[in-house]
Amino acid sequence: MPLTLHPSRLFLWTGGLLLVALVVLLGTRQALAGLVVNLVLKSSGASQVSFHVVQATPWHVVVEGVSFKVRTQAFAARRVTITRRHWWTPSLGAVRVEQARVPVTIDGSDTNAINWTTYQNSRAKVQPWRMPLDELAVDGELVVQAAALPARVLTGKIAARLSPQKTWELRAQAGGPGLAVQAEGSYDLARDDLTFKLPDMALDLKIWQDFVQRLILLPGGPWELEGQLTGRAEGRRLGKQSTATGVVGWREGRAASRQRAILGEGIEADLEFSDLAQISTKPGSLRIREMRTGRLVLRGLEAELALHGANKIAVSHASFQTLGGTVALESFDYFPGRRELEAVVLVDGASLAEVMALTRDLPVVAAGRLSGRFPIRIDGSGLRLGPGSLELMPGVPARLQFTTGDRRKLRLTELHLAIRPPGAPPGHSAQLHLAGEPLDPGVNAPVIFDLNIAGPLEKYLSLGLESPPK
């Protein structure tokens, strides 16, 4: 006989089957939730996934002890909570990550997580990492690492929301000893279009100097850096094209290079970057209260300069006080990697006594003021003076005394030092002309003294550029 069921019995059978299925589902929901979370992470590019589910419903999932990698970048969190408004949609909904911990190596001393060309033997076509969710809130720690340096931990928060136009809007902040930064931005998924702003940044150079020098190679080996850096930045990445600009200020600065015998204190600088990636700036200002280089002390240095990449600094003007007078430099380019520059020096009112104090073993003492103009070149072989001259400032009393022989004292009327003049005898780098009147009232004859200086003029200077400043 054919089996027939009354509609009421069919309803009871169907209801019973659904009840059994619900009991089975509830009994295994944590396992099913684990499978789903694992599938979502791995389909988004994660590997080495580890976690355990502590709560699970179609609308609410809580997992703890989360860790995984996206390519070479590691992630970990104490707890992740997933809240879904509609369980039937293919989205995780709102995701909250608590006590995250993300290590970031800034100097490429590990496999670069950003440079993915080596991922899977360079054969994988790597797409932007996507996670199917609508909201994201993260709090935790960013562990900043570099080779041979102790790691520094920053705490921070991220809040992101997917708009109806499928654009991610996000805000973030991070801070730690000597560092504070805020960020905001948006990301258009369809166009792969990212815009960002860092409206406020502050960095204590003394605390972070080692990490800064991992990112920026300073000439002459390691430097001791201090001061407060502040700034802001903004930019855009559309596909593979990126642009970024910013403003940086340096206050209460100090920089010392033992190897280069340079010490600068009271540094202030303001630079506007037209291209942060290329380290290119508009003309900006640099001020240094005092700078010591060897035996030279420069005070009140002011310069206008622009960066053209990491290896070229274009200086349009520089001036400072030294040796009792004012020195200005005409526009020049400095190449830090080669420690090379050529510039024209303008001297106004330098103390003859202080200039003479820099010479080696000359048997004279003098007083007066000098002015002049001459080019210089600095490179790996040291300092070289080019064709130019120094002479007494008119109207300023000047004296000279020989410290050997008859110890004659002169009232100088003329002093002219011609540096590498045309027509100088072979092997001579300068010609010195002196004229004066004896201060001894019993001697009335004028004194005229002309000297051709043999060998490089620079060998008579004792600037101490290879000695550490004290």
Sequence and secondary structure as in RCSB ss.txt:
>XXXX:A:sequence
MPLTLHPSRLFLWTGGLLLVALVVLLGTRQALAGLVVNLVLKSSGASQVSFHVVQATPWHVVVEGVSFKVRTQAF
AARRVTITRRHWWTPSLGAVRVEQARVPVTIDGSDTNAINWTTYQNSRAKVQPWRMPLDELAVDGELVVQAAALP
ARVLTGKIAARLSPQKTWELRAQAGGPGLAVQAEGSYDLARDDLTFKLPDMALDLKIWQDFVQRLILLPGGPWEL
EGQLTGRAEGRRLGKQSTATGVVGWREGRAASRQRAILGEGIEADLEFSDLAQISTKPGSLRIREMRTGRLVLRG
LEAELALHGANKIAVSHASFQTLGGTVALESFDYFPGRRELEAVVLVDGASLAEVMALTRDLPVVAAGRLSGRFP
IRIDGSGLRLGPGSLELMPGVPARLQFTTGDRRKLRLTELHLAIRPPGAPPGHSAQLHLAGEPLDPGVNAPVIFD
LNIAGPLEKYLSLGLESPPK
>XXXX:A:secstr
      HHHHHHHHHHHHHHHHHHHHHHHHHHHHHHHHHHHHHTTEEEEEEEEEEE SSEEEEEEEEEEETTEEE
EEEEEEEE S TTSSS  EEEEEEEEEEEESSSSS  SS GGGTTTTTS         SEEEEEEEEEEE TTS 
 EEEEEEEEEEE TTSEEEEEEEEEETTEEEEEEEEEETTTTEEEEEEEEEEEEHHHHHHHHHHHS  TTS  EE
EEEEEEEEEEEEETTEEEEEEEEEEEEEEEEETTTTEEEEEEEEEEEEEETTTTEE SEEEEEEEEEETTEEEEE
EEEEEEEBSTT EEEEEEEEEETTEEEEE SEEEEGGGTEEEEEEEEEEEEHHHHHTTBSS SEEEE EEEEEEE
EEEETTEEEE SEEEEE TTS  EEEESSTT  EEEEEEEEEEES TT  TTEEEEEEEEEEESSTT    EEEE
EEEEB GGGGB   TTS   
